Amino acid sequence: MAVPATIGQLREKLFEMEIGDYIVWKYDNTTSGYIFGGSTTGYTEIPLTGNPLASMPLKYFWYAIKVDKGLLIADRVVSNTTTWDWLNSNKFVESSPRIISETSGVVRCPSGGVAYADANGNKSNTDLGFGAFPTINEWDKNIINFPVTNIISGKKLDDIFHYLDNYTWCKETPISGTWKDKAGNSTTSASNTQRVGRGSNTRAQWGDINYNASSSSSATWGFRPVFEYREV
């Protein structure tokens, strides 16, 4: 499969990376867990829509893109059919401490907001086309607003983050109440048993913000890992 369509470079070491660069992110269930860089020989590349959690290969890889200082985001949902509850019980929602290729950090879900935002950045239960509230969330800041100048000419944002065909589980619980689409049509009500997902914005009635039961297991919802580390 193609590497992320960013003008950045493929790097071997985290300390070499600039914003827009990308690196191979591997998982080896037989030895040391997560690894950055190195050969992908013997590893299976995860499909762009993710792999079912129950049938993950023993050794697999994807790419991670540097989007901010000390922050990498996977270029795809890695494991689908994963429930938010499973991620939470394994500490992947907020932070699972890891040392990856000699770098200490945490692996976790991205932040994605708790409702829609209005033109002034205030919360709204109606999709007004201004992204999520609070407006300082990682999905809008680092994915939706990824610099256009960092995208290879002729390519699209989805050629970097592959988000149009599925939802990414985020940290948050949605604000309770009835949400409405851009036409003002009411949808099912959000509650504190549900969790936010971002992506799949070809589904016009939702934009790219949705919610689902925390226990839901679906091929169109999954875990997109973030690696947050201290960068000096």
Phi and psi in degrees as GROMACS dihedral restraints (atoms count N, CA, C in turn):
[ dihedral_restraints ]
;  ai    aj    ak    al  type     phi  dphi    fc
    3     4     5     6     1   -71.8    20    10
    4     5     6     7     1   148.6    20    10
    6     7     8     9     1   -73.7    20    10
    7     8     9    10     1   163.7    20    10
    9    10    11    12     1   -53.9    20    10
   10    11    12    13     1   137.5    20    10
   12    13    14    15     1   -83.0    20    10
   13    14    15    16     1    52.1    20    10
   15    16    17    18     1  -105.0    20    10
   16    17    18    19     1   151.7    20    10
   18    19    20    21     1   -73.8    20    10
   19    20    21    22     1    -6.8    20    10
   21    22    23    24     1   -65.5    20    10
   22    23    24    25     1   174.2    20    10
   24    25    26    27     1  -103.8    20    10
   25    26    27    28     1   152.5    20    10
   27    28    29    30     1   -74.1    20    10
   28    29    30    31     1   123.9    20    10
   30    31    32    33     1  -113.1    20    10
   31    32    33    34     1   159.8    20    10
   33    34    35    36     1  -103.2    20    10
   34    35    36    37     1   -23.8    20    10
   36    37    38    39     1  -128.8    20    10
   37    38    39    40     1   144.1    20    10
   39    40    41    42     1   -60.4    20    10
   40    41    42    43     1   -41.0    20    10
   42    43    44    45     1   -66.8    20    10
   43    44    45    46     1   -14.8    20    10
   45    46    47    48     1   -84.1    20    10
   46    47    48    49     1   -14.3    20    10
   48    49    50    51     1   -79.6    20    10
   49    50    51    52     1   138.3    20    10
   51    52    53    54     1  -110.2    20    10
   52    53    54    55     1   163.5    20    10
   54    55    56    57     1   -59.6    20    10
   55    56    57    58     1   130.2    20    10
   57    58    59    60     1   100.9    20    10
   58    59    60    61     1   -17.1    20    10
   60    61    62    63     1   -74.5    20    10
   61    62    63    64     1   164.3    20    10
   63    64    65    66     1  -137.9    20    10
   64    65    66    67     1   162.1    20    10
   66    67    68    69     1  -145.7    20    10
   67    68    69    70     1   149.1    20    10
   69    70    71    72     1   -69.4    20    10
   70    71    72    73     1   131.0    20    10
   72    73    74    75     1  -117.7    20    10
   73    74    75    76     1   116.9    20    10
   75    76    77    78     1  -114.1    20    10
   76    77    78    79     1   157.9    20    10
   78    79    80    81     1  -132.7    20    10
   79    80    81    82     1   127.1    20    10
   81    82    83    84     1  -121.2    20    10
   82    83    84    85     1   103.1    20    10
   84    85    86    87     1   -71.8    20    10
   85    86    87    88     1   -12.3    20    10
   87    88    89    90     1   -89.9    20    10
   88    89    90    91     1   -16.2    20    10
   90    91    92    93     1  -136.4    20    10
   91    92    93    94     1   -92.3    20    10
   93    94    95    96     1  -105.7    20    10
   94    95    96    97     1     8.0    20    10
   96    97    98    99     1    78.3    20    10
   97    98    99   100     1  -130.6    20    10
   99   100   101   102     1   -73.3    20    10
  100   101   102   103     1   143.9    20    10
  102   103   104   105     1  -143.3    20    10
  103   104   105   106     1   140.3    20    10
  105   106   107   108     1  -105.2    20    10
  106   107   108   109     1   136.8    20    10
  108   109   110   111     1    76.6    20    10
  109   110   111   112     1  -176.8    20    10
  111   112   113   114     1    87.7    20    10
  112   113   114   115     1   177.4    20    10
  114   115   116   117     1   -68.6    20    10
  115   116   117   118     1   146.9    20    10
  117   118   119   120     1  -100.3    20    10
  118   119   120   121     1     7.0    20    10
  120   121   122   123     1   -59.6    20    10
  121   122   123   124     1   128.4    20    10
  123   124   125   126     1    89.0    20    10
  124   125   126   127     1    -4.1    20    10
  126   127   128   129     1  -106.8    20    10
  127   128   129   130     1   145.6    20    10
  129   130   131   132     1   -95.1    20    10
  130   131   132   133     1   129.3    20    10
  132   133   134   135     1   -76.3    20    10
  133   134   135   136     1   132.4    20    10
  135   136   137   138     1   -70.3    20    10
  136   137   138   139     1   135.6    20    10
  138   139   140   141     1   -57.8    20    10
  139   140   141   142     1   156.7    20    10
  141   142   143   144     1   -65.9    20    10
  142   143   144   145     1   -18.0    20    10
  144   145   146   147     1  -100.1    20    10
  145   146   147   148     1     8.7    20    10
  147   148   149   150     1    92.0    20    10
  148   149   150   151     1   170.3    20    10
  150   151   152   153     1  -120.4    20    10
  151   152   153   154     1   140.8    20    10
  153   154   155   156     1   -56.6    20    10
  154   155   156   157     1   134.9    20    10
  156   157   158   159     1   -55.9    20    10
  157   158   159   160     1   -38.6    20    10
  159   160   161   162     1   -71.5    20    10
  160   161   162   163     1   -13.5    20    10
  162   163   164   165     1  -126.3    20    10
  163   164   165   166     1    34.3    20    10
  165   166   167   168     1   -65.7    20    10
  166   167   168   169     1   137.8    20    10
  168   169   170   171     1   -63.1    20    10
  169   170   171   172     1   164.0    20    10
  171   172   173   174     1   -70.9    20    10
  172   173   174   175     1   -30.8    20    10
  174   175   176   177     1  -135.8    20    10
  175   176   177   178     1   119.7    20    10
  177   178   179   180     1  -147.4    20    10
  178   179   180   181     1   167.8    20    10
  180   181   182   183     1  -149.3    20    10
  181   182   183   184     1   163.0    20    10
  183   184   185   186     1  -150.9    20    10
  184   185   186   187     1  -166.7    20    10
  186   187   188   189     1  -119.2    20    10
  187   188   189   190     1   152.1    20    10
  189   190   191   192     1  -121.5    20    10
  190   191   192   193     1   140.3    20    10
  192   193   194   195     1  -111.1    20    10
  193   194   195   196     1   134.6    20    10
  195   196   197   198     1   -79.9    20    10
  196   197   198   199     1   118.5    20    10
  198   199   200   201     1  -111.7    20    10
  199   200   201   202     1   -13.8    20    10
  201   202   203   204     1  -163.8    20    10
  202   203   204   205     1   171.7    20    10
  204   205   206   207     1   -60.7    20    10
  205   206   207   208     1   123.9    20    10
  207   208   209   210     1    67.4    20    10
  208   209   210   211     1    26.8    20    10
  210   211   212   213     1  -144.1    20    10
  211   212   213   214     1   121.6    20    10
  213   214   215   216     1  -116.7    20    10
  214   215   216   217     1   142.1    20    10
  216   217   218   219     1  -126.2    20    10
  217   218   219   220     1   134.4    20    10
  219   220   221   222     1   -61.0    20    10
  220   221   222   223     1   148.3    20    10
  222   223   224   225     1   -81.9    20    10
  223   224   225   226     1     4.6    20    10
  225   226   227   228     1  -164.2    20    10
  226   227   228   229     1   164.3    20    10
  228   229   230   231     1   -67.8    20    10
  229   230   231   232     1   127.0    20    10
  231   232   233   234     1   -88.5    20    10
  232   233   234   235     1   -50.0    20    10
  234   235   236   237     1  -119.7    20    10
  235   236   237   238     1   120.1    20    10
  237   238   239   240     1   -98.1    20    10
  238   239   240   241     1   176.1    20    10
  240   241   242   243     1    63.0    20    10
  241   242   243   244     1     6.3    20    10
  243   244   245   246     1   -78.5    20    10
  244   245   246   247     1   131.0    20    10
  246   247   248   249     1   -86.1    20    10
  247   248   249   250     1   153.9    20    10
  249   250   251   252     1   -61.6    20    10
  250   251   252   253     1   -36.8    20    10
  252   253   254   255     1   -62.4    20    10
  253   254   255   256     1   -39.8    20    10
  255   256   257   258     1   -65.0    20    10
  256   257   258   259     1   -43.9    20    10
  258   259   260   261     1   -59.8    20    10
  259   260   261   262     1   -42.5    20    10
  261   262   263   264     1   -66.1    20    10
  262   263   264   265     1   -43.0    20    10
  264   265   266   267     1   -66.7    20    10
  265   266   267   268     1   -23.8    20    10
  267   268   269   270     1  -100.3    20    10
  268   269   270   271     1    14.3    20    10
  270   271   272   273     1    66.1    20    10
  271   272   273   274     1    21.7    20    10
  273   274   275   276     1   -88.0    20    10
  274   275   276   277     1    -9.5    20    10
  276   277   278   279     1   -72.1    20    10
  277   278   279   280     1   -54.1    20    10
  279   280   281   282     1   -95.2    20    10
  280   281   282   283     1   -51.8    20    10
  282   283   284   285     1  -176.1    20    10
  283   284   285   286     1   121.6    20    10
  285   286   287   288     1  -109.2    20    10
  286   287   288   289     1   104.2    20    10
  288   289   290   291     1   -60.3    20    10
  289   290   291   292     1   134.5    20    10
  291   292   293   294     1  -145.1    20    10
  292   293   294   295     1   150.7    20    10
  294   295   296   297     1  -112.3    20    10
  295   296   297   298     1   111.8    20    10
  297   298   299   300     1  -115.3    20    10
  298   299   300   301     1   118.1    20    10
  300   301   302   303     1    49.1    20    10
  301   302   303   304     1    48.6    20    10
  303   304   305   306     1    72.3    20    10
  304   305   306   307     1    11.8    20    10
  306   307   308   309     1  -114.4    20    10
  307   308   309   310     1   124.2    20    10
  309   310   311   312     1   -83.3    20    10
  310   311   312   313     1   138.8    20    10
  312   313   314   315     1  -174.1    20    10
  313   314   315   316     1  -162.7    20    10
  315   316   317   318     1  -131.1    20    10
  316   317   318   319     1   144.6    20    10
  318   319   320   321     1  -102.7    20    10
  319   320   321   322     1   132.6    20    10
  321   322   323   324     1  -159.8    20    10
  322   323   324   325     1   177.8    20    10
  324   325   326   327     1   -80.6    20    10
  325   326   327   328     1   155.9    20    10
  327   328   329   330     1   -76.9    20    10
  328   329   330   331     1   161.1    20    10
  330   331   332   333     1   -86.8    20    10
  331   332   333   334     1   146.0    20    10
  333   334   335   336     1  -139.2    20    10
  334   335   336   337     1     3.8    20    10
  336   337   338   339     1    93.9    20    10
  337   338   339   340     1   172.7    20    10
  339   340   341   342     1  -122.9    20    10
  340   341   342   343     1    -7.6    20    10
  342   343   344   345     1  -165.1    20    10
  343   344   345   346     1  -178.1    20    10
  345   346   347   348     1   -77.4    20    10
  346   347   348   349     1   160.2    20    10
  348   349   350   351     1  -107.4    20    10
  349   350   351   352     1   151.3    20    10
  351   352   353   354     1   -96.7    20    10
  352   353   354   355     1  -173.3    20    10
  354   355   356   357     1   -63.5    20    10
  355   356   357   358     1   -22.1    20    10
  357   358   359   360     1  -100.1    20    10
  358   359   360   361     1     7.0    20    10
  360   361   362   363     1    82.4    20    10
  361   362   363   364     1    11.0    20    10
  363   364   365   366     1   -89.1    20    10
  364   365   366   367     1   162.2    20    10
  366   367   368   369     1   -72.6    20    10
  367   368   369   370     1   147.1    20    10
  369   370   371   372     1  -148.7    20    10
  370   371   372   373     1   146.2    20    10
  372   373   374   375     1   -94.2    20    10
  373   374   375   376     1     6.6    20    10
  375   376   377   378     1  -114.7    20    10
  376   377   378   379     1   136.8    20    10
  378   379   380   381     1   -71.8    20    10
  379   380   381   382     1   105.7    20    10
  381   382   383   384     1  -105.3    20    10
  382   383   384   385     1     4.5    20    10
  384   385   386   387     1    84.7    20    10
  385   386   387   388     1    16.9    20    10
  387   388   389   390     1  -113.2    20    10
  388   389   390   391     1    19.6    20    10
  390   391   392   393     1    80.0    20    10
  391   392   393   394     1  -152.3    20    10
  393   394   395   396     1  -106.6    20    10
  394   395   396   397     1   159.4    20    10
  396   397   398   399     1  -109.0    20    10
  397   398   399   400     1   136.6    20    10
  399   400   401   402     1   -67.4    20    10
  400   401   402   403     1   151.5    20    10
  402   403   404   405     1   -69.4    20    10
  403   404   405   406     1   -22.1    20    10
  405   406   407   408     1   -87.8    20    10
  406   407   408   409     1    80.2    20    10
  408   409   410   411     1  -129.6    20    10
  409   410   411   412     1   153.3    20    10
  411   412   413   414     1   -66.9    20    10
  412   413   414   415     1   -31.7    20    10
  414   415   416   417     1   -65.0    20    10
  415   416   417   418     1   -49.5    20    10
  417   418   419   420     1   -70.9    20    10
  418   419   420   421     1   -43.7    20    10
  420   421   422   423     1   -67.1    20    10
  421   422   423   424     1   -44.9    20    10
  423   424   425   426     1  -103.7    20    10
  424   425   426   427     1   -21.4    20    10
  426   427   428   429     1  -106.7    20    10
  427   428   429   430     1   -63.7    20    10
  429   430   431   432     1   -59.7    20    10
  430   431   432   433     1   -37.0    20    10
  432   433   434   435     1  -103.0    20    10
  433   434   435   436     1    25.1    20    10
  435   436   437   438     1   -56.1    20    10
  436   437   438   439     1   132.6    20    10
  438   439   440   441     1   -55.4    20    10
  439   440   441   442     1   125.9    20    10
  441   442   443   444     1   -58.2    20    10
  442   443   444   445     1   -32.9    20    10
  444   445   446   447     1   -67.7    20    10
  445   446   447   448     1   -13.9    20    10
  447   448   449   450     1   -95.2    20    10
  448   449   450   451     1     2.2    20    10
  450   451   452   453     1   -97.5    20    10
  451   452   453   454     1   131.7    20    10
  453   454   455   456     1   -57.5    20    10
  454   455   456   457     1   135.9    20    10
  456   457   458   459     1   -53.8    20    10
  457   458   459   460     1   132.1    20    10
  459   460   461   462     1    89.5    20    10
  460   461   462   463     1    -6.8    20    10
  462   463   464   465     1  -104.4    20    10
  463   464   465   466     1   168.1    20    10
  465   466   467   468     1  -118.2    20    10
  466   467   468   469     1   167.0    20    10
  468   469   470   471     1   -57.0    20    10
  469   470   471   472     1   -37.0    20    10
  471   472   473   474     1   -65.6    20    10
  472   473   474   475     1   -20.6    20    10
  474   475   476   477     1   -75.4    20    10
  475   476   477   478     1    -8.0    20    10
  477   478   479   480     1  -103.3    20    10
  478   479   480   481     1   -49.1    20    10
  480   481   482   483     1  -108.0    20    10
  481   482   483   484     1    -8.0    20    10
  483   484   485   486     1    47.3    20    10
  484   485   486   487     1    58.1    20    10
  486   487   488   489     1  -110.2    20    10
  487   488   489   490     1    -5.3    20    10
  489   490   491   492     1   -74.5    20    10
  490   491   492   493     1   -22.7    20    10
  492   493   494   495     1  -100.0    20    10
  493   494   495   496     1     1.1    20    10
  495   496   497   498     1  -159.3    20    10
  496   497   498   499     1   169.7    20    10
  498   499   500   501     1  -103.4    20    10
  499   500   501   502     1   145.6    20    10
  501   502   503   504     1  -102.6    20    10
  502   503   504   505     1   125.3    20    10
  504   505   506   507     1   -61.7    20    10
  505   506   507   508     1   132.8    20    10
  507   508   509   510     1  -112.2    20    10
  508   509   510   511     1   175.0    20    10
  510   511   512   513     1   -67.1    20    10
  511   512   513   514     1   -33.3    20    10
  513   514   515   516     1   -87.6    20    10
  514   515   516   517     1   157.9    20    10
  516   517   518   519     1   -94.6    20    10
  517   518   519   520     1   131.2    20    10
  519   520   521   522     1   -69.4    20    10
  520   521   522   523     1   154.6    20    10
  522   523   524   525     1   -65.2    20    10
  523   524   525   526     1   130.1    20    10
  525   526   527   528     1   -65.8    20    10
  526   527   528   529     1   148.6    20    10
  528   529   530   531     1   134.4    20    10
  529   530   531   532     1   179.5    20    10
  531   532   533   534     1   -86.7    20    10
  532   533   534   535     1   122.4    20    10
  534   535   536   537     1   -93.5    20    10
  535   536   537   538     1   152.3    20    10
  537   538   539   540     1  -127.3    20    10
  538   539   540   541     1   148.9    20    10
  540   541   542   543     1   -82.5    20    10
  541   542   543   544     1  -176.2    20    10
  543   544   545   546     1   -63.9    20    10
  544   545   546   547     1   -23.4    20    10
  546   547   548   549     1   -86.0    20    10
  547   548   549   550     1    -2.0    20    10
  549   550   551   552     1    85.7    20    10
  550   551   552   553     1     8.8    20    10
  552   553   554   555     1   -78.9    20    10
  553   554   555   556     1   133.3    20    10
  555   556   557   558     1   -72.5    20    10
  556   557   558   559     1   147.5    20    10
  558   559   560   561     1  -120.9    20    10
  559   560   561   562     1  -171.4    20    10
  561   562   563   564     1   -65.5    20    10
  562   563   564   565     1   154.5    20    10
  564   565   566   567     1   -81.9    20    10
  565   566   567   568     1   141.1    20    10
  567   568   569   570     1   -82.4    20    10
  568   569   570   571     1   151.4    20    10
  570   571   572   573     1  -145.5    20    10
  571   572   573   574     1   175.4    20    10
  573   574   575   576     1   -77.7    20    10
  574   575   576   577     1     3.0    20    10
  576   577   578   579     1   -94.6    20    10
  577   578   579   580     1    -0.2    20    10
  579   580   581   582     1  -111.2    20    10
  580   581   582   583     1   165.5    20    10
  582   583   584   585     1  -134.4    20    10
  583   584   585   586     1   155.8    20    10
  585   586   587   588     1   -81.0    20    10
  586   587   588   589     1   142.4    20    10
  588   589   590   591     1  -128.5    20    10
  589   590   591   592     1   146.7    20    10
  591   592   593   594     1  -123.1    20    10
  592   593   594   595     1   148.7    20    10
  594   595   596   597     1   122.5    20    10
  595   596   597   598     1  -163.1    20    10
  597   598   599   600     1    47.9    20    10
  598   599   600   601     1    45.0    20    10
  600   601   602   603     1   -81.0    20    10
  601   602   603   604     1    12.9    20    10
  603   604   605   606     1   -79.2    20    10
  604   605   606   607     1   -11.6    20    10
  606   607   608   609     1   -85.9    20    10
  607   608   609   610     1    92.6    20    10
  609   610   611   612     1   -58.9    20    10
  610   611   612   613     1   -28.2    20    10
  612   613   614   615     1   -71.4    20    10
  613   614   615   616     1   -12.5    20    10
  615   616   617   618     1  -117.3    20    10
  616   617   618   619     1    -9.7    20    10
  618   619   620   621     1    64.7    20    10
  619   620   621   622     1  -135.3    20    10
  621   622   623   624     1  -120.6    20    10
  622   623   624   625     1    23.3    20    10
  624   625   626   627     1  -118.8    20    10
  625   626   627   628     1   132.1    20    10
  627   628   629   630     1  -149.2    20    10
  628   629   630   631     1   177.8    20    10
  630   631   632   633     1  -142.7    20    10
  631   632   633   634     1   156.9    20    10
  633   634   635   636     1  -152.0    20    10
  634   635   636   637     1   157.9    20    10
  636   637   638   639     1   -59.4    20    10
  637   638   639   640     1   137.6    20    10
  639   640   641   642     1   -61.3    20    10
  640   641   642   643     1   -21.4    20    10
  642   643   644   645     1   -93.1    20    10
  643   644   645   646     1     0.5    20    10
  645   646   647   648     1   -71.5    20    10
  646   647   648   649     1   136.7    20    10
  648   649   650   651     1  -118.5    20    10
  649   650   651   652     1   114.4    20    10
  651   652   653   654     1  -142.5    20    10
  652   653   654   655     1   145.1    20    10
  654   655   656   657     1   -68.1    20    10
  655   656   657   658     1   -15.7    20    10
  657   658   659   660     1  -102.3    20    10
  658   659   660   661     1    10.1    20    10
  660   661   662   663     1  -129.3    20    10
  661   662   663   664     1   139.4    20    10
  663   664   665   666     1  -167.0    20    10
  664   665   666   667     1  -175.4    20    10
  666   667   668   669     1   -99.2    20    10
  667   668   669   670     1   119.5    20    10
  669   670   671   672     1  -109.4    20    10
  670   671   672   673     1   102.1    20    10
  672   673   674   675     1   -70.0    20    10
  673   674   675   676     1   142.5    20    10
  675   676   677   678     1  -112.5    20    10
  676   677   678   679     1   140.9    20    10
  678   679   680   681     1  -116.7    20    10
  679   680   681   682     1   117.6    20    10
  681   682   683   684     1  -110.8    20    10
  682   683   684   685     1   128.5    20    10
  684   685   686   687     1  -143.8    20    10
  685   686   687   688     1   161.5    20    10
  687   688   689   690     1   -83.9    20    10
  688   689   690   691     1   120.4    20    10
  690   691   692   693     1  -111.5    20    10
  691   692   693   694     1   118.8    20    10
